[in-house]
Structure formats: structure tokens, C-alpha cells
Amino acid sequence: MTKPQRLWTISYLAGLAFYSWLSFSLTAPNLVLTGWPPYWQFQTWMWQTLFNNRPLLTGLFAVVAVWLVVSYGGLVMSLVKAKLPGWRRLVIGWLVITAPLLVASNALSYDVFNYIFNAKMVLVYQANPHVQVALDFWQDPWTRFMHNTHTPAPYGYGWTALSLLPFTVSFGKFTLNWLLFRAMGLISLGLTFGAFWLVAHRTGRQLRLVDLAIVFLNPLLLIEVVGNMHNDLWMMAPAVVALGLVAARPRAGDEVVSELPSGNLKVSGLQASGLPASGLQARAGSPAVSSLQAGTLAVSAAALAVSISIKLATVALLPLWLGLVACRLGAIDRLLARLRQPRLKQLAGWSDRHWPLVASLLMMVPLLTPRSQQFLPWYLTWVIVWLPLLSTGSWQRWWRLAVIGLSITSLLRYLPFLLAGEFNEQIIIHQKLITWLPWLLSLVPLYWWQQRTMIDGELT
């Protein structure tokens, strides 16, 4: 580790520790995680000092947000030319850096309490949280610190099923259940890393340490997934797997499926080398042979179904998934041959080659809907997660920088809420302005800057 890397790592670690300390100032006054006297004294002091002193609380959050952003930028820049270490060193180093968040309070979101209570509704009250609401069980003490008690579960049935596991393992103990959901946040990050590795292995894409750092050290992503325990990466990890499987070329000896007018024919031992991106080209006079295994297609479809069952938003990826499958089966080639439209062929080929960028753009669409309030900060993880898989082309580099910039303004989006201590229409308007206005104004300068400071995909 070089001296700049060491200094920026220490700075980032200290910033996360500062945030973890500050997070307890927003713990609900009617939520007591433990009666341990040292904790109780600390929590009481945080309530008395910061909970009702909104200007001081907001100022401290602004300081820690800027601190984290600067440290994140410095650390990422210092890793541009660093080689990817062994996976053990990588995991241990990342766990050390993010360790302060393991003891943080879920200060900026109470969604985890909905996860916990929805599981309790199923296992204790034998109720369907997608039909009934928490207020139907108002006498339960766990509802007293929940915020969203008046609407059914907004997640898919897949997430409700996963939520049953920590409730069962914790034997219904609230604090242990709460801690297990934090562990699930860490597991979701591990699954996302595994998805990146799988895609890189199958498609021949090279993962660099700096690309992984852009995602796994992003302060917004870490705070939302580990600190606030959001479930979004449980949705995104299988989505990455689903697209990566149908975007991959087969290796030598793979069994592939040939699509014939009368049905499917399995052909073994085809060589993967030299295959075009849109599928295998058949010999003259023979039917087109697909570059997609039947088993791979089934696993990919199952992964996408699991993703959609978690939080529904990845329905936006369905057109891309269908397009990639059609490319692998040769259907796109046959259609374009009939249409004889060179531009459509170029567009299809570009989308096939740059599917991670297309996926990131597609997952941006749900963020623009009124339901997302343009948008809740943790939703940006849907867009961030694709960044390590982007190529080094000019537009991909620009989009990577633009998304990083949007993650910074999204972190600052919390400032109006912290100052007011509540949500209302005026606060939401201020949040949207903080999120979007600086970002939109920065798009052209960002493109100009990356053109001048990036050569062959690396910062100079």
C-alpha cells in the first residue's frame, strides 16, 4: 500500500466512524436497542445534545458527507494503477474499512423495521403483509417506532420470504433480528461481488481494483446498504447474474442449443473462439446455431425472476434481457437481415456489446417516476452497481463520472430533512433541487474534464 493510499484509507475510515457516531443522534426516542448502561448513557446524551438541535445536527452531517466524498475521491484516484490483490486481502481490507458501519444506527431510514415486522406478521399473526398493514396490529410494541404503518409491503414476495430467515434465526428477538438484517446487507454486497466475478469470468471482461472501489467504497452505497440496511442489492445481484449469463460467449466444449423451425437441437463440442457477439454463424446450407445453452438460459431466467420478486424494479431490464437472448439465439440477425436497416444493425450490435451501460440507463428510468420522488437516495444503487462492468469508451467513462456525481448529490439530499426534522412537500422540492440541479449543471463540464484527464480509460 502506497503512502497516499494509506492516508486516504485512514481518512475514509475516520469519516465512516464519525458518521456511525452521528447516526445515533437520529435514533427514535421510543427505540431502545439494549439496556446496557454505557450504551444508554451515550444514547441519552446524543438525544439531548443533537436530536432537537437540528441546525447543529445538519451541519455535522454536511461536514461528514463532504469528508466522506473527498476521502472517497482521493482513495479511488490513488487506486487507479493499483493491481487487484488476492480475494482474501481484498475482503479483509474492505471489512476493516467498513467496520464502523457495523455498529451504526439506521439513522436515515426506518425501512428495516418494516422488513422485521412484515416477517412477524407472517410468522406470528399468520397475516399477509402485502394485503394487511402494520396498523392492523397497533397493539404490538414493535409498531411504535415504525414510520410506514399504513400501507401494505411495497416489496415483492421474494423479499418477504427472505425476511422470514432472520426472524426465525433470532427466535423473534428484536435486537438480534435487527443485527441479522445488517449481516444480510453485508451478504448482499458479497453476492454482488460474486456476480461481478461471474460476469467477468464468462465474458472476458477485466475487473480492476479501481472499478470495484468505485462501487464498494461509494459512501452513499455503503451507508444505504450497510448502515441503513436497505435490500436493493438483493435485487441487483441476481439481475447482474441474469444479464451476464445471456451476454456471455460459450467456452470450448460447451453444449449449445440450435434453434430450428421444428424445435431445438443440442450440439456438443462447439468451439467458442471466433464467435460473433450476436450468435454463432452456421455453415453454408445449415441452420443457425445459437451460442446459448439451454441450462444457462434457464438459470438466467430464474435469476431475473428472483430479482423481480425482491423489489419489482428490475422489470425495467426485461427488454434488454429479451434482446440479449434473441441475439444469442440468432433471432436478431435474421430479423435485421429481412429489414435491411444498417443503422438498426449497428444499434443492436452496440447494445449487445455495451449491455452494462444499457442496463444502467434502463435502471435510471424508475428513478424518474413520481413514486420514487425523483428519487429516494438508495434507489441510485440500481444504477451504480453496473459501473465496474462498463468499458473504457468515452461515453462509458462520462456516464461513470456522472453517476458518481449523482451519488454525491443524493447523499446531500438528506440535508433539508435533517434540518426540518420531517417530510413535507416543501422539503421534497428542496431535496429534488439538491439532487438534480448541481448534477445537471455538471454534465457538460464532466464530459470535458474526462476527455482531457482520461487516456485509455485511466485517470492521469
N, C-alpha and C positions, 0 to 999 in steps of 0.2 A: 504494500500500500504506500503510495507516494505521500509526501507531506500535505499537498493540497487536499487529497482525498481524505486523509486523516482529520484535517481541520474541519472540512465541510461535514464529515460524518459526525464529529463531536457536536458541531453546531446544530445539525439536524436532530440529533438525539436529544440535545438540550431543549430544542424547540418543542418536540413531542412531549417531553417531560413537563414543560411549562403548560402546554395545552391540557395534559392529563390532570395536573393540579387545578387548573382553572375550571375544568369541566364539572367539578363538584359544587361549584357555585350555582349551578342550574339544576341540581337535584331537587325533585319535588319535595316540599316540606312534609308531605304526608307519606313519604317513602323512606323507610329505614331498612337498609340492607343488612345491618348487623348491629347488635347492641354492645359490641366491643368498646370499652370506654375510650381508648385513644382515637378510634375512628369517630365515635360520637362527638368528642370534643372538637376534632378537626372539622367535621361536617357542620356542627353548630356555629363555629367561627366563620366558616365560609358563607353560611346563610346570613349571619349578622353583618358581615363585612361587605359582601358583594351582591347577594341576591336582590336586595332592594336598592342598591346603589347602581342603577342602570348606566349612567354615564361612565363610571369607573370600570364596570364590567365590560362595556362595549369598547372602551379604549384599550383595555388589556387584551381583548380578543383581536382587535385590529393589530396590536403590536405582535402578538404571537402568530397571526396569519401572515404578516409581512416577513417575520423572522423565518417561518417555515418555507415560504415561497423563495426567498433569497437563498436559503441554505439548500433547498431542493435544486434550484437552478445551478448553484455552484457545484454541488455534488454530481449532478448529471454531466455538466461540462467537463468535470475532472475525470469522468469515466469514458469519454469519447473513444480514446485509443486503448483503453484497458481490455485485456483479454478475459474471456469468460472463465472463471475458476471452476474447480470441481463442484459438483452439486452439493456436497456436504458443507464446504466452506461458504457456498452461496446461501444455503438455507440458514446456517448458523449466524452468518453476518446479518442477514435480513431480520432474523428473530431478535438479535441484540438491538438493532436499530429501532424496531417497532415495539420493543418490550414495554415502554411506558404506557402504550395504549391498552395493554392487557389489564391495567388497573384503573383505566379511566371510567368515568361515568358516561352513560349515553346522553350527553347534555343536550344535543341539538335535535334529537328525535326520540319520540316515545313509541315508535313502531314495534320495537321488540316486545313491549308489554302486550300488544295485540297478538303477536305471534304466540306468546306464552298463554294468554287467556283463550285464544281460539283452540289450542290443544286441550285446555282444561274443559272447554265447552263440549268437546268430542268425548273425552275420556271420563269425565266426572258427571256432566249433565246429560250426556248422550244427545247433544244438540248439534245441528249443522250450522257452523259459523258463517256459511255462505247464504243462509236463509234467515237465521236469527241474529240478534245483535247483543252486545255485551250488556246493554241496559236491561235486557230481559232478566238478567241475574244481578240486579242492582245491589242485592244484599251481600254479594260476595265481596270481601275486603279488597281483593285484587283490582276491582274496578275503580277504586277511589283515586288512583294516580294514573289512570289511562286517559288519553285525550280523545281518541276516536272510539266512542262507545255507542254511537247512534246509527252506524252503518254496518252492513254485513262485510265480511272479509273481502278486500279488493284483490286478493291474490288468487292464484289458481289452486285447484285441489291438490296438485302435486306438492306445493309448498305446505299446505295444511297437513298432508301425510308426513312430510319430513319433520314438521314441528312436533309431531307426536313422540319422536325419538327422545329429545332432551327431557320432555315432561316425564316420560316413562323411566328413563335412567335416573332422574333426580327424585323419583318417588313423590312428585308433586311439591317438593320443597322449592320455594320461590327463588331464593338467592342462588342455589345450586343450578336451577333451571336457567337463570339469568347468565351465569358464568358459562354454562354449556352453549348458549347461543353465541357467546363471544368465541368459544372454541370453533363453532360452526363457521364463523366469519373467517377465521384462520384457515380452516379446511377449504373453504370456497376459494381462497387465494391460492392454496396448493393445487386444487383441481384446475384452476385457470392456468397456472404454470405448466401443469401436466398437459393441458390442451395445447398450449403453445409448442411444447416439445413434440407432441404427436404430429401436429401440422408441419412443423419444420422437418421432422424425420420423413414424412411421406411426400412432401412437396419439394424438398431440397432447399428450402429457404434457410438462410443463416441467421440465427439469433445472436445478436451482440449484447454484451453486458449493458451498454448504454440504452439499448432499446428496452430491455427488461426493467432497467431503473426508471425509465420514463413512466412506466405503469406502476410497478410495485413500490416505488418510493413517492409517488404522487401524493401530496398531503391531503387533497380532497378525497381521493380514493381510500387512503388508509383511515382517515377519520370516519368516513361514512361506513366502511365495511367492518373495520375492527372496533373503532370507538363507538359508533352508533349502531353497530350490529345489523346493518341492512342486508337483505337477502339477494341483492341484484346479481352478484357473481354466481350464485347457484343457478340463475337463469342463463347467464352468459357463457359459463364454461362449457356446458353441453352444446350451446349454439356454435361455439368455435369448433368443437369436435365435428359437429354435423356438417358444416361447410368445408372444413379441412379434408374430410374423408371423400367428399364427392369432387373436390378440386384436385385431388392427388392423381398422379400417374401410377399405373401398376408397375411393380418390380418384376424382374425376370422370374419366370416360373409361376407367376400368379395365374389363378384361374379366372377368366373373364367371361362376360356374357355377350353373346351376339344377338342383336335384335333382328328378327326375321319377320316377314309379314305373317307367317303362320305361328310364330311363338318364339321362345328363347332357346338358344343352343349354347351349351357350355363348351369352351375350347381351352385346353390346358397348355401350359408351357410357352405362352407367347412372350416375346422379349419386349421389355419396356423401353429400351433405348430407342431414341429416334421417333417416339410417338408424338404426333402433333397435339397441341393443347386441347383441341376440341374433339379428340377421339382418335381411334385407330383408323387408318386408311386401309381398306380391303384391297386385295389383289384384283387385277382386272377380271371382270366377269364374276366376281364373288360378292356375297352380301357384305355390307358394312359390319365391322366387328367393334363392339363397344369396349371402352377402356375402364369399365366399371364392373366390379364383382357384385354378384347378387347379394352375397353376405354383407359386403361393405355398404351397399345401398340400404339394406335393412337396418344395419346399425346406425347409419347416418340419419335415416328417417326416425328411428326410435329416439336418438339423441335430440333431434329437433322437437319431437313431440314432448319429451321430458322438459325441455327448455320452455316451451309454450305453456305447459301445465304449471310451471312455477309462477310465472307472472304475466303471461299473455303477450307482453310487448314484442317478443321475437316473432310474432306473426308477420311483422314487417319484413323479416328475412325470407319468408316463404317464396316470393317471386325470384329472388336470387338463387335460392336452393333449387327450385324447379329449373331455372335456366342452366345451372351448372350440371344438373342431372341430364338435361336434354343435350348439353354439349358432350358429355361423356358417352351418351347413347348414340351420338351422331345425328340426332333429330334436327339440331340447329343447322348443321351443314346441308342436310337435304332440303330444309325449308329455304335457306338462303340461296341454294342452287336454283330453286324454282323461281324465287323472287328476282334474282339477278340484280341485287342492290348492293354495290360495293361499299357504300357508307354503312349500311346495316351490318355487313360482314365485318367491317373494321370495328364498329361499336361492340358487336358480340365478342370479337376476339379480345378487345381491350378489357371488357368486363370480366371475361374468363381469366385473363392474366392478372388483373388487379382487383380480384374479388374482395380482399380485405378492405380496400378503400371504399368499394361499393357498399359493403356491409356496414362500415362505419357511417357512411352517409345515410343509408336506409334507417339505421337506428337513431339518427338525428331527427327523423320525421316525427316520431311520437313525442319528442320533446317540445314540439311547436304547437301541440294541441292545447285547447283551453283546460282540459282535465289535468294536464301536468303543470298548469300555471306558468308555462314558458320559463322555467321548468324547475322542479324540485332538484336541489343540488346533486343528490345521489343518483339521479337518473343519468347524469353525464357519464357514469361508469359504463353505460351501454355503448358509448361512443369511444371512450378511452381505451377499452380493452383490446381493440383491433390494432392499435398503433405499432406494437412490436412486429407485426406481420406486414406492414407497409413496405413497399420497395423504396429505392432511393431516388426515384424520379422527382422532377421539380415540383409537380403538383402534390405528390405524396408528402414531400418534405414540408411544403407550405401547410398542408392540412394538419400534419403532426404538430407544427408550431401553433396553428390556430386553435386546435383542441386543448393544448396545454394552456394557452392564454385563456380560453373559456373556463378551464378548471380553476384558474386563479380568481376570475371574477365571480365564479359560482361560490367559492369559499367566502368571498367578501359579501355575498348576498345575505348572509346571516346578520349583518350589522344593523339594519333597520329593525328587525325583530328583537334583537338583543336590547336595543335602546328603548323600544316601546314596551317590551315585555308581553306582547300579544300580537295576534294576526288580525288584520282588518284589510279592507280594500285599499286604503292608502298605503299601508305597509307593503302589500303585494306589488303595487305600482312602483314603489321605490326599489323593491327587490329586482323587478324586471329591468329597470333603468340601470342599476348597478351591474346586472348580469350582461346585458346586451349592448348598451351604448359604448362603453370603452372597448368592447370586443369588436364591434362593427367598425369603429374608427381605426382600429389597429390592423385590420386585414390587409390593406394595401401596403402600409409600412412593413408588416411582417413578411410579405412576399418579396419586397425589395431587399429587406435585410437578409433573408435566407439565400437569395440569389447571389448576394455579394460575399456572404460569410460561409457558405457551404459548398464544398467541392467534392464531387463523387460521393455525396451522402454523408460526409463527415464535417463536423464543425472545425474550423481552422482557428 
